[in-house]
Amino acid sequence: MFVHDCMTHDPITVRPDSDPLAGVALLKACGFRHLPVVETDGSLVGIVSRTDLESFLAEAESPGILKRQHRVDQAMTREAVTVPPDCPLEEAAGRMMDEKISSLPVVQEGKVVGIVTETDIFRQLAAMLGRGSDSLRLTVQVPHVPGQFARLAGCIAETQGNITSFVAHTAGEPGRINATVRVEGADRQRLLDALASLPQVHVLHDWEAELA
């Protein structure tokens, strides 16, 4: 999964010399929290949030009738942290956590081609884990040795189950690893009985959504 799979393509942007009030109005109208700040050639010079603009306007002195108006580049963050569109999604998420930011402009060949936010990543994570489906969700713990996931998949296939999502994660126990698996098509009890027969395989949790 890559950034280009969930980013907003061709995002709305703002010029550095734009009026901050216009920037706030644009963010409110579009329901966004951040705007990439670009030059006329599409090159990125910063990023600005609604909070940045509103804080700046609350503290800035009135420019006066004859003075130059305030500009977005007075409130923006310069040297914005960016990612390319082919950046793995987990790397983008890690960069957001490291930098304590909630969005990343997506830049290719020096031009802004998209923006990815924490909401985009949360939405993609939920989809990857099967949210909204009526499949059976299992959390299974197996020994952390080669071949265990293949053995698990084979057992599921023998019960006519089809794996629609599979995510491995740390078990918190030395020598063990957990897998969260979404399975459709299998009888729940038959599948649980089959997994219980596998040596050193433990079903930690099973859950079936009750969808309206």
C-alpha positions as a printed NumPy array, in Angstrom:
array([[  0.   ,   0.   ,   0.   ],
       [  1.426,   3.343,  -1.07 ],
       [  0.648,   7.012,  -0.497],
       [ -0.82 ,   7.393,  -3.986],
       [ -3.47 ,   4.789,  -3.095],
       [ -5.172,   7.021,  -0.538],
       [ -3.963,  10.594,  -1.044],
       [ -6.116,  13.447,  -2.328],
       [ -4.952,  14.05 ,  -5.894],
       [ -4.446,  17.559,  -7.25 ],
       [ -5.283,  19.22 ,  -3.932],
       [ -6.551,  22.756,  -3.543],
       [ -3.565,  25.023,  -2.936],
       [ -2.921,  28.644,  -2.068],
       [ -0.319,  31.159,  -3.208],
       [  2.172,  32.644,  -0.711],
       [  0.894,  36.16 ,  -1.416],
       [ -2.77 ,  35.218,  -0.895],
       [ -4.883,  36.937,   1.75 ],
       [ -4.981,  34.854,   4.982],
       [ -8.69 ,  35.674,   5.365],
       [ -9.315,  34.135,   1.949],
       [ -7.322,  31.084,   3.041],
       [ -9.508,  30.617,   6.123],
       [-12.662,  30.993,   4.034],
       [-11.377,  28.41 ,   1.557],
       [-10.587,  25.899,   4.302],
       [-14.002,  26.39 ,   5.888],
       [-15.838,  26.046,   2.578],
       [-13.977,  22.894,   1.544],
       [-13.849,  21.239,   4.955],
       [-10.043,  20.909,   4.922],
       [ -7.522,  21.641,   7.67 ],
       [ -4.377,  22.25 ,   5.604],
       [ -3.411,  23.908,   2.345],
       [ -0.133,  23.424,   0.473],
       [  1.378,  26.791,  -0.411],
       [  2.755,  26.808,  -3.96 ],
       [  4.283,  29.203,  -6.446],
       [  2.749,  29.736,  -9.89 ],
       [  4.818,  26.858, -11.313],
       [  3.384,  24.417,  -8.766],
       [  6.52 ,  24.184,  -6.637],
       [  5.932,  23.829,  -2.909],
       [  7.099,  26.617,  -0.602],
       [  5.216,  25.679,   2.577],
       [  2.035,  24.428,   4.18 ],
       [ -0.518,  26.311,   6.236],
       [ -3.325,  25.157,   8.498],
       [ -6.556,  26.828,   9.484],
       [ -5.17 ,  27.093,  13.03 ],
       [ -2.027,  28.814,  11.702],
       [ -4.058,  31.37 ,   9.788],
       [ -6.565,  32.088,  12.529],
       [ -3.816,  32.445,  15.161],
       [ -1.884,  34.798,  12.905],
       [ -4.945,  36.943,  12.183],
       [ -5.856,  37.094,  15.87 ],
       [ -2.43 ,  38.488,  16.77 ],
       [ -1.507,  40.529,  13.685],
       [ -1.965,  44.248,  13.671],
       [ -4.289,  45.763,  11.116],
       [ -2.311,  46.53 ,   7.94 ],
       [ -4.156,  49.836,   7.531],
       [ -5.75 ,  51.261,   4.411],
       [ -2.535,  52.301,   2.67 ],
       [ -0.32 ,  49.425,   3.791],
       [  0.269,  46.106,   2.101],
       [ -2.211,  43.405,   3.096],
       [ -1.157,  40.409,   5.154],
       [  0.046,  37.343,   3.254],
       [ -0.308,  33.593,   3.742],
       [  3.474,  33.178,   3.796],
       [  3.544,  35.145,   7.061],
       [  1.667,  32.29 ,   8.753],
       [  2.777,  29.193,   6.825],
       [  5.3  ,  26.553,   7.851],
       [  8.268,  26.722,   5.516],
       [ 10.285,  23.663,   4.463],
       [  7.26 ,  21.393,   4.856],
       [  7.869,  17.693,   5.369],
       [  6.87 ,  15.874,   2.169],
       [  6.63 ,  12.385,   0.692],
       [  6.663,  11.064,  -2.889],
       [  3.538,   9.287,  -4.198],
       [  5.282,   5.896,  -4.181],
       [  6.203,   6.166,  -0.484],
       [  4.93 ,   3.122,   1.479],
       [  1.942,   4.149,   3.56 ],
       [  3.484,   2.942,   6.814],
       [  6.551,   5.13 ,   6.188],
       [  4.312,   8.167,   5.678],
       [  2.479,   7.346,   8.912],
       [  5.782,   7.008,  10.747],
       [  6.969,  10.344,   9.413],
       [  3.801,  12.025,  10.669],
       [  4.335,  10.514,  14.12 ],
       [  8.025,  11.468,  14.197],
       [  7.34 ,  15.052,  13.149],
       [  4.087,  15.339,  15.163],
       [  2.139,  16.54 ,  12.128],
       [ -1.192,  15.461,  10.667],
       [ -0.671,  15.905,   6.926],
       [  2.013,  15.58 ,   4.283],
       [  2.147,  17.27 ,   0.87 ],
       [  2.899,  14.697,  -1.817],
       [  5.576,  15.954,  -4.195],
       [  6.818,  14.516,  -7.483],
       [  9.515,  16.134,  -9.598],
       [  9.285,  19.257,  -7.465],
       [  5.541,  19.728,  -7.96 ],
       [  2.654,  19.121,  -5.546],
       [  0.551,  16.221,  -6.849],
       [ -1.423,  15.41 ,  -3.712],
       [ -1.796,  15.59 ,   0.037],
       [ -2.191,  12.736,   2.519],
       [ -3.618,  13.192,   6.009],
       [ -3.888,  11.111,   9.145],
       [ -7.581,  10.631,   8.358],
       [ -6.659,   9.142,   4.972],
       [ -4.319,   6.696,   6.686],
       [ -6.864,   5.749,   9.376],
       [ -9.478,   5.152,   6.662],
       [ -7.083,   2.955,   4.687],
       [ -6.084,   1.014,   7.803],
       [ -9.738,   0.338,   8.619],
       [-10.33 ,  -0.875,   5.066],
       [ -7.243,  -3.113,   5.151],
       [ -8.471,  -4.695,   8.383],
       [-11.877,  -5.363,   6.839],
       [-14.047,  -2.811,   8.611],
       [-17.593,  -2.831,   7.276],
       [-17.508,  -6.408,   6.023],
       [-19.499,  -9.32 ,   7.42 ],
       [-16.465, -11.631,   7.542],
       [-15.216, -13.451,  10.629],
       [-12.346, -11.652,  12.372],
       [ -9.791, -13.813,  14.172],
       [ -6.729, -12.943,  16.211],
       [ -4.457, -15.968,  16.226],
       [ -1.112, -16.471,  17.97 ],
       [  1.47 , -18.8  ,  16.431],
       [  5.154, -19.614,  17.   ],
       [  7.444, -17.037,  15.373],
       [  9.152, -19.527,  13.058],
       [  9.056, -20.037,   9.268],
       [  6.   , -21.73 ,   7.806],
       [  3.462, -20.915,  10.507],
       [  1.4  , -18.5  ,   8.433],
       [  1.31 , -21.002,   5.557],
       [  0.065, -23.666,   7.972],
       [ -2.586, -21.265,   9.256],
       [ -3.723, -20.359,   5.728],
       [ -3.871, -24.027,   4.754],
       [ -6.089, -24.832,   7.733],
       [ -8.457, -21.997,   6.825],
       [ -8.612, -23.166,   3.199],
       [ -9.492, -26.706,   4.299],
       [-12.644, -25.35 ,   5.982],
       [-13.62 , -23.544,   2.73 ],
       [-12.604, -20.216,   4.227],
       [-11.309, -17.39 ,   2.064],
       [ -8.828, -14.953,   3.626],
       [ -9.779, -11.376,   2.742],
       [ -7.344,  -9.602,   5.076],
       [ -4.198, -10.697,   6.918],
       [ -2.065,  -8.525,   9.204],
       [  0.774,  -9.792,  11.41 ],
       [  1.788,  -7.887,  14.53 ],
       [  3.91 ,  -8.252,  17.654],
       [  2.581, -10.702,  20.213],
       [  4.332,  -9.166,  23.214],
       [  5.629, -12.608,  24.072],
       [  9.084, -13.934,  23.074],
       [  8.986, -16.488,  20.284],
       [  5.354, -15.789,  19.384],
       [  3.606, -13.607,  16.822],
       [ -0.035, -12.622,  16.348],
       [ -2.046, -12.448,  13.143],
       [ -5.371, -10.704,  12.678],
       [ -7.234, -12.488,   9.903],
       [-10.533, -11.786,   8.16 ],
       [-12.187, -14.918,   6.756],
       [-15.335, -15.309,   4.694],
       [-17.159, -18.432,   3.56 ],
       [-16.228, -20.73 ,   6.45 ],
       [-18.512, -22.061,   9.137],
       [-17.413, -20.318,  12.303],
       [-17.427, -23.3  ,  14.662],
       [-15.863, -25.636,  12.115],
       [-13.043, -23.157,  11.557],
       [-12.452, -22.628,  15.278],
       [-12.356, -26.395,  15.856],
       [ -9.867, -26.825,  13.006],
       [ -7.578, -24.116,  14.369],
       [ -7.8  , -25.593,  17.878],
       [ -6.392, -28.848,  16.504],
       [ -3.174, -27.176,  15.307],
       [ -0.253, -27.542,  17.758],
       [  0.893, -24.299,  19.412],
       [ -1.776, -22.247,  17.621],
       [ -4.046, -20.227,  19.906],
       [ -7.155, -18.298,  18.865],
       [ -7.026, -15.271,  21.141],
       [-10.213, -13.65 ,  19.901],
       [-12.963, -14.204,  17.35 ],
       [-15.547, -11.641,  16.35 ],
       [-18.287, -11.408,  13.758],
       [-19.809,  -8.016,  13.053],
       [-23.548,  -7.661,  13.243],
       [-24.203,  -5.42 ,  10.286],
       [-27.527,  -3.682,   9.765]])
